[in-house]
Amino acid sequence: SEREARENNISFEAPLYVTIELTNKVTGEVKEQEIYMGDYPWMTDRGTFVINGAERVVVSQLIRSPGVFFTSENAGIKKNYGAKLIPGRGAWLEFETAANGAVYVKIDRKRKIAVTTLLRALGYGSNAQLTELFKDVDTGELKHIEATIEKDPSKGTNDALIEVYRRIRPGDLATVDNARGLIENTFF
């Protein structure tokens, strides 16, 4: 019983037997036999299991597979696009476009920041560097990087480091060194 299993530090389980049938194709002889598959834990009335005398609960976990997941939404006449970067380990990045064309990113589901702020924090400090970085892909009628630079409150690498730090860790003292350490630990 369940109580005895707890008292004797054994598992509350039951043997599982399966009846199998073996047919000899040459002679047509059929042999049926019950075989032992093993002991399987028996669930208690409370939905738990007793394993080696300790009561255990099975909890299912959903784990998102690493990869990139793209989305698009109709927002009036324009479409807004998004992408989730889910790494094997490290910070999740969620990119999204706004109606004005600006591109934003959320780091680990925190508040969104302009993607240019993150890029500045990673070392692309000037507007010229950012524009050069996207010149081959930002060729549509709506210039996403220009719109994002307009909305970007940071103007250099140090500003961007502090801005990213404030968004990831609101309330903590934001210094350039703290922010640089956080960026390195989060992304590298």
C-alpha positions as a Markdown table, in Angstrom:
| # | Residue | x | y | z |
|---|---|---|---|---|
| 1 | Ser | 0.0 | 0.0 | 0.0 |
| 2 | Glu | 1.0 | 3.7 | -0.3 |
| 3 | Arg | 1.5 | 4.0 | 3.5 |
| 4 | Glu | 3.7 | 0.9 | 3.7 |
| 5 | Ala | 5.8 | 2.2 | 0.8 |
| 6 | Arg | 6.5 | 5.5 | 2.6 |
| 7 | Glu | 7.3 | 3.7 | 5.9 |
| 8 | Asn | 9.6 | 1.2 | 4.3 |
| 9 | Asn | 11.3 | 3.6 | 1.9 |
| 10 | Ile | 10.2 | 1.7 | -1.1 |
| 11 | Ser | 8.3 | 2.7 | -4.2 |
| 12 | Phe | 4.5 | 2.4 | -4.5 |
| 13 | Glu | 4.4 | 0.4 | -7.7 |
| 14 | Ala | 2.8 | -2.5 | -9.5 |
| 15 | Pro | 4.2 | -5.1 | -11.9 |
| 16 | Leu | 3.2 | -4.7 | -15.6 |
| 17 | Tyr | 2.6 | -8.0 | -17.4 |
| 18 | Val | 1.9 | -8.1 | -21.1 |
| 19 | Thr | 0.4 | -11.1 | -23.0 |
| 20 | Ile | 2.2 | -11.8 | -26.2 |
| 21 | Glu | 1.5 | -14.1 | -29.0 |
| 22 | Leu | 4.1 | -15.8 | -31.2 |
| 23 | Thr | 3.2 | -17.5 | -34.4 |
| 24 | Asn | 5.5 | -19.9 | -36.1 |
| 25 | Lys | 5.0 | -19.1 | -39.8 |
| 26 | Val | 6.3 | -22.5 | -40.9 |
| 27 | Thr | 4.2 | -24.8 | -38.7 |
| 28 | Gly | 1.4 | -22.3 | -38.0 |
| 29 | Glu | 1.8 | -23.1 | -34.3 |
| 30 | Val | 0.6 | -20.2 | -32.0 |
| 31 | Lys | 2.3 | -19.8 | -28.6 |
| 32 | Glu | 0.8 | -17.3 | -26.1 |
| 33 | Gln | 2.8 | -16.2 | -23.1 |
| 34 | Glu | 2.5 | -13.5 | -20.4 |
| 35 | Ile | 5.8 | -11.6 | -19.9 |
| 36 | Tyr | 7.0 | -9.3 | -17.2 |
| 37 | Met | 7.8 | -5.8 | -18.5 |
| 38 | Gly | 8.8 | -4.2 | -15.2 |
| 39 | Asp | 7.5 | -2.4 | -12.2 |
| 40 | Tyr | 5.7 | 0.9 | -12.9 |
| 41 | Pro | 4.9 | 3.6 | -10.3 |
| 42 | Trp | 1.3 | 3.5 | -9.1 |
| 43 | Met | -0.4 | 7.0 | -8.8 |
| 44 | Thr | -1.9 | 7.8 | -5.4 |
| 45 | Asp | -5.3 | 9.3 | -4.9 |
| 46 | Arg | -3.8 | 12.7 | -4.7 |
| 47 | Gly | -2.1 | 12.4 | -8.1 |
| 48 | Thr | 1.4 | 11.9 | -6.8 |
| 49 | Phe | 3.9 | 9.0 | -6.9 |
| 50 | Val | 5.8 | 7.4 | -4.0 |
| 51 | Ile | 9.4 | 6.7 | -5.1 |
| 52 | Asn | 11.8 | 5.2 | -2.6 |
| 53 | Gly | 9.5 | 6.4 | 0.2 |
| 54 | Ala | 9.3 | 10.0 | -0.9 |
| 55 | Glu | 6.2 | 11.5 | -2.5 |
| 56 | Arg | 6.9 | 13.0 | -5.9 |
| 57 | Val | 4.8 | 15.1 | -8.3 |
| 58 | Val | 5.3 | 15.0 | -12.1 |
| 59 | Val | 5.3 | 18.5 | -13.6 |
| 60 | Ser | 5.3 | 18.9 | -17.3 |
| 61 | Gln | 7.5 | 21.6 | -18.9 |
| 62 | Leu | 7.2 | 23.2 | -22.2 |
| 63 | Ile | 10.6 | 24.2 | -23.6 |
| 64 | Arg | 10.7 | 26.3 | -26.7 |
| 65 | Ser | 13.1 | 24.9 | -29.3 |
| 66 | Pro | 16.0 | 27.1 | -30.2 |
| 67 | Gly | 15.6 | 28.9 | -33.6 |
| 68 | Val | 14.1 | 31.9 | -35.2 |
| 69 | Phe | 10.3 | 32.4 | -35.4 |
| 70 | Phe | 8.9 | 35.0 | -37.8 |
| 71 | Thr | 5.5 | 36.8 | -37.5 |
| 72 | Ser | 3.5 | 39.3 | -39.5 |
| 73 | Glu | 0.4 | 41.3 | -38.5 |
| 74 | Asn | -1.8 | 43.5 | -40.5 |
| 75 | Ala | -2.0 | 46.9 | -38.9 |
| 76 | Gly | -4.4 | 48.8 | -41.2 |
| 77 | Ile | -2.8 | 49.2 | -44.6 |
| 78 | Lys | 0.7 | 48.4 | -43.4 |
| 79 | Lys | 2.1 | 45.1 | -42.2 |
| 80 | Asn | 4.1 | 44.9 | -39.0 |
| 81 | Tyr | 6.8 | 42.2 | -38.9 |
| 82 | Gly | 8.5 | 40.5 | -36.0 |
| 83 | Ala | 11.1 | 37.8 | -35.2 |
| 84 | Lys | 11.9 | 35.9 | -32.1 |
| 85 | Leu | 15.5 | 34.6 | -31.7 |
| 86 | Ile | 15.5 | 31.8 | -29.1 |
| 87 | Pro | 19.0 | 30.5 | -28.4 |
| 88 | Gly | 20.0 | 27.2 | -26.8 |
| 89 | Arg | 21.3 | 29.3 | -23.9 |
| 90 | Gly | 21.4 | 33.0 | -23.4 |
| 91 | Ala | 18.9 | 35.9 | -23.8 |
| 92 | Trp | 15.8 | 35.8 | -26.0 |
| 93 | Leu | 15.6 | 38.6 | -28.6 |
| 94 | Glu | 12.2 | 39.7 | -29.9 |
| 95 | Phe | 12.3 | 42.1 | -32.9 |
| 96 | Glu | 9.2 | 44.0 | -34.1 |
| 97 | Thr | 8.5 | 46.8 | -36.5 |
| 98 | Ala | 6.3 | 49.8 | -35.6 |
| 99 | Ala | 3.8 | 51.6 | -37.8 |
| 100 | Asn | 6.3 | 54.4 | -38.4 |
| 101 | Gly | 8.9 | 51.9 | -39.7 |
| 102 | Ala | 11.1 | 51.9 | -36.6 |
| 103 | Val | 12.5 | 48.5 | -35.5 |
| 104 | Tyr | 12.5 | 47.6 | -31.8 |
| 105 | Val | 13.9 | 44.8 | -29.8 |
| 106 | Lys | 13.0 | 43.2 | -26.4 |
| 107 | Ile | 15.8 | 41.5 | -24.5 |
| 108 | Asp | 14.5 | 38.6 | -22.4 |
| 109 | Arg | 10.9 | 39.9 | -22.7 |
| 110 | Lys | 11.8 | 43.2 | -21.0 |
| 111 | Arg | 10.8 | 46.7 | -22.2 |
| 112 | Lys | 11.4 | 47.3 | -25.9 |
| 113 | Ile | 14.3 | 49.5 | -27.1 |
| 114 | Ala | 15.3 | 50.7 | -30.5 |
| 115 | Val | 17.4 | 48.1 | -32.3 |
| 116 | Thr | 20.0 | 50.8 | -33.0 |
| 117 | Thr | 20.4 | 51.3 | -29.3 |
| 118 | Leu | 21.4 | 47.6 | -28.9 |
| 119 | Leu | 23.7 | 47.8 | -32.0 |
| 120 | Arg | 25.4 | 50.9 | -30.6 |
| 121 | Ala | 25.9 | 49.1 | -27.3 |
| 122 | Leu | 27.5 | 46.2 | -29.2 |
| 123 | Gly | 30.0 | 48.6 | -30.8 |
| 124 | Tyr | 28.3 | 50.2 | -33.9 |
| 125 | Gly | 28.4 | 53.7 | -32.3 |
| 126 | Ser | 27.7 | 56.2 | -35.2 |
| 127 | Asn | 24.7 | 56.8 | -37.4 |
| 128 | Ala | 27.0 | 56.3 | -40.4 |
| 129 | Gln | 28.1 | 52.8 | -39.2 |
| 130 | Leu | 24.5 | 51.8 | -38.7 |
| 131 | Thr | 23.4 | 53.1 | -42.1 |
| 132 | Glu | 26.3 | 51.3 | -43.7 |
| 133 | Leu | 25.5 | 48.1 | -41.9 |
| 134 | Phe | 22.0 | 48.0 | -43.4 |
| 135 | Lys | 22.5 | 49.6 | -46.8 |
| 136 | Asp | 22.1 | 46.4 | -48.8 |
| 137 | Val | 18.9 | 45.2 | -47.0 |
| 138 | Asp | 17.1 | 48.5 | -46.0 |
| 139 | Thr | 16.1 | 49.3 | -49.6 |
| 140 | Gly | 12.3 | 49.5 | -49.5 |
| 141 | Glu | 10.1 | 52.6 | -49.7 |
| 142 | Leu | 10.2 | 52.8 | -45.9 |
| 143 | Lys | 13.7 | 53.3 | -44.5 |
| 144 | His | 13.6 | 51.3 | -41.3 |
| 145 | Ile | 17.1 | 52.2 | -40.0 |
| 146 | Glu | 16.5 | 55.9 | -40.6 |
| 147 | Ala | 13.2 | 55.7 | -38.7 |
| 148 | Thr | 14.8 | 53.8 | -35.9 |
| 149 | Ile | 17.8 | 56.2 | -35.6 |
| 150 | Glu | 15.2 | 59.0 | -35.3 |
| 151 | Lys | 13.5 | 57.2 | -32.3 |
| 152 | Asp | 16.9 | 56.2 | -30.7 |
| 153 | Pro | 17.6 | 58.2 | -27.6 |
| 154 | Ser | 21.2 | 57.2 | -27.5 |
| 155 | Lys | 23.8 | 59.0 | -29.6 |
| 156 | Gly | 26.9 | 56.9 | -28.9 |
| 157 | Thr | 28.1 | 53.6 | -27.5 |
| 158 | Asn | 28.3 | 54.8 | -23.9 |
| 159 | Asp | 24.7 | 56.2 | -24.0 |
| 160 | Ala | 23.5 | 53.0 | -25.6 |
| 161 | Leu | 25.2 | 50.8 | -22.9 |
| 162 | Ile | 23.5 | 52.8 | -20.2 |
| 163 | Glu | 20.1 | 52.8 | -21.9 |
| 164 | Val | 20.2 | 49.0 | -22.5 |
| 165 | Tyr | 21.2 | 48.4 | -18.8 |
| 166 | Arg | 18.3 | 50.6 | -17.6 |
| 167 | Arg | 15.9 | 48.6 | -19.7 |
| 168 | Ile | 17.2 | 45.2 | -18.6 |
| 169 | Arg | 17.8 | 46.1 | -14.9 |
| 170 | Pro | 15.5 | 49.0 | -14.0 |
| 171 | Gly | 16.3 | 50.4 | -10.6 |
| 172 | Asp | 19.9 | 49.3 | -10.6 |
| 173 | Leu | 22.8 | 51.9 | -10.8 |
| 174 | Ala | 23.6 | 52.2 | -14.5 |
| 175 | Thr | 27.3 | 52.8 | -15.2 |
| 176 | Val | 29.2 | 52.2 | -18.4 |
| 177 | Asp | 31.3 | 49.4 | -16.8 |
| 178 | Asn | 28.2 | 47.7 | -15.3 |
| 179 | Ala | 26.4 | 47.9 | -18.6 |
| 180 | Arg | 29.4 | 46.6 | -20.6 |
| 181 | Gly | 29.7 | 43.6 | -18.2 |
| 182 | Leu | 25.9 | 42.9 | -18.5 |
| 183 | Ile | 26.1 | 43.0 | -22.3 |
| 184 | Glu | 29.1 | 40.7 | -22.4 |
| 185 | Asn | 27.5 | 38.2 | -20.0 |
| 186 | Thr | 24.2 | 38.3 | -21.8 |
| 187 | Phe | 25.4 | 37.9 | -25.4 |
| 188 | Phe | 28.9 | 36.5 | -25.3 |
